[in-house]
Amino acid sequence: MSRLWLAALAFLGWLLTPAFAQQPQRSECLAMANAAPRVMPVVFRQATAAAEVEITYAGHSTYFIDTPAGLRIATDYSGAYQVGRLPDVVTMNRAHSTHYSLYPDKRIPHVLHGWSDDGKPAIVSERISDTFIRNVTTDIRRYYGDDAGSDMIRDGNSIFIFEAAGLCIGHLGHLHHKLDDSHFAQIGRLDIVMVPIDGTYTMSLDGISEITKRLRASVVLPMHRFATPLDDFMRRIGQEFEIDRRIERSFRMSRDTLPTSPTVIILDGV
């Protein structure tokens, strides 16, 4: 009888294995967003307490993120902004050609589009090396050559979230509209957020400032910053944000070294 039970349990395990394999990846940042402030699952904290990421501003909307395992990620990658070695992962948005490339270097193993060509929302949810990468889609304005039947392309842009070294890092992409409660719920907790502050091609300064304040990230990294004096952005987000202006183009950060008050870090070494 015991042999029959063992055989039955083994067969049941064989049946369930594919089902478990197909379960969606778990976001620690969403789990942390639903917990008390600054609370992290114990196992997650112990595994990443000393780990750091290095973040480099390459230009325009491209930041490089280097993880503890040596994974290199480039955001809104067009190929025009390159720092050091080729990235292993690139994320892209389709607003215009400074934010994507249809012909990236073939040596880049992971090319993640923030849009879909079939009219459905792009879905990114995958673990690559020590990093979990996911997206939250938003709409974008139409430009010349697009279908003029609507003012916006639904789900044409993505906010990408990178979870590495116990940090939740968000890149807002080429954001064109305010975020509603469902967007904030999908984004979850962010420790570091990359924010477009041009005030024209993406969102108004008032709009992006409101989003920045609501996200309540410890570190704000301005991007798409060519058209707007930083002082205008700082006046709108309020005095609760500190300013840390650096002559370098890179910095290292861990959960243990996050600033105690919200801080805008400006990397001027580009």
VEXLUMKE-516952 format. One record per residue (C-alpha): x negated, y, z; residue in three letters. Coordinates in steps of 0.05 Angstrom, whole numbers, plus 5000, padded with zeros to 4 digits. Each point is the difference from the previous one (the first is absolute). Layout:
N
XYZala...
end
This chain:
270
500050005000met494350485018ser497049904931arg506650194968leu500350635042trp492950194981leu501549884927ala506350415004ala496350585034leu494449984948ala505150014944phe503650595032leu493450385007gly498549874927trp506750294980leu499250625044leu492950184980thr501850334934pro505650395034ala495250285052phe494950164946ala505250424964gln501850425061gln498550744991pro493550265030gln500950325068arg498350735008ser496850175066glu501350744987cys507549884997leu499649585063ala496150555034met505150534977ala505549625036asn495949945064ala498550515053ala495050554980pro492949774993arg501949285016val496849464958met500949245001pro494549715046val497349524948val499750554947phe496450475048arg494849505022gln498449804928ala498850724977thr497950405060ala493050174974ala501650004926ala499350634958glu502050244931val496050504960glu504150504960ile497050414944thr503350564961tyr498249914927ala504350564972gly507250194980his504249445032ser494749465001thr497449775068tyr495549395009phe501449555060ile494449525020asp502349475049thr496049605052pro499949394954ala497050414943gly506350084959leu500050664962arg506750324981ile501250614956ala506650385001thr503450334940asp494349734958tyr498950284931ser492649844993gly498250744999ala497850025073tyr494749505018gln495749965063val495049445006gly501849304979arg506249794962leu506249885043pro502949315012asp507250265003val503150604966val506950285010thr503350454947met505950464990asn502950194933arg501450755006ala494550164950his493249764978ser496050275058thr503449495045his499549364960tyr496549654943ser503049484954leu493049774984tyr496249945066pro493249675002asp501149254990lys495349855058arg505250275050ile503549375025pro506350325029his503950544963val506550205035leu505150434964his504850435040gly505249944946trp503249454960ser501249984925asp506649615005asp504050535036gly499649655066lys496250255061pro492849785003ala498849525059ile493149965030val499149575061ser493649615003glu494049865042arg493250104967ile494149825042ser501050355068asp505250494975thr507549964992phe502650464945ile507350184989arg504050564967asn506250425009val502950264935thr502350714987thr502850364939asp496050474954ile501950574954arg500349874926arg494950314953tyr499850114926tyr501049344963gly504349685053asp507449874992asp503450685010ala506449685025gly498150085073ser495950495041asp496249455037met497049334987ile502549545054arg494549645038asp494750284954gly495150165056asn497549615060ser497550175069ile494649485014phe498549765070ile493449665017phe499449615065glu492849875018ala495750015064ala506350105041gly501550654964leu506150184959cys497850444942ile505150314953gly499150354932his506250404980leu498249994926gly503150504952his505950145045leu505650424968his505750005051his501749985073lys500149335035leu506349755033asp500749575062asp499549364960ser493250224972his497350155069phe502649335026ala496449644943gln493550385011ile499949875075gly494250245041arg494150364968leu493450175034asp497050344939ile503950324943val497650294934met504550584981val500650404935pro499950755017ile500050344932asp507150275011gly501849994927thr498649374959tyr502349555057thr504450305055met500950695030ser495550155059leu506150055045asp502349314978gly493349655008ile498750355066ser506649745027glu498249294979ile493050075030thr502850215068lys505249445001arg494849464984leu496150215062arg493549694976ala493850125042ser496050194938val502450394939val495750004938leu501950534948pro499649824927met502450304934his497550625033arg497450414941phe505750504996ala501650175072thr495850365053pro499549535059leu502250575047asp506949994968asp500849275015phe497450075071met504850575016arg505949564980arg498249385038ile499150395065gly495150115055gln500649295027glu495049784945phe492650105011glu495350154942ile493649604991asp496250274939arg493949604979arg494550114950ile499749254986glu504549624952arg500749385045ser501649815072phe500949375040arg505949865045met502649455046ser506149965044arg495650175059asp497450644967thr506750284975leu500750735024pro504350105061thr503850574966ser502350024927pro494250234957thr499350234928val493249774975ile497450374939ile494249684964leu496350544961asp494249574974gly503349844933val
end
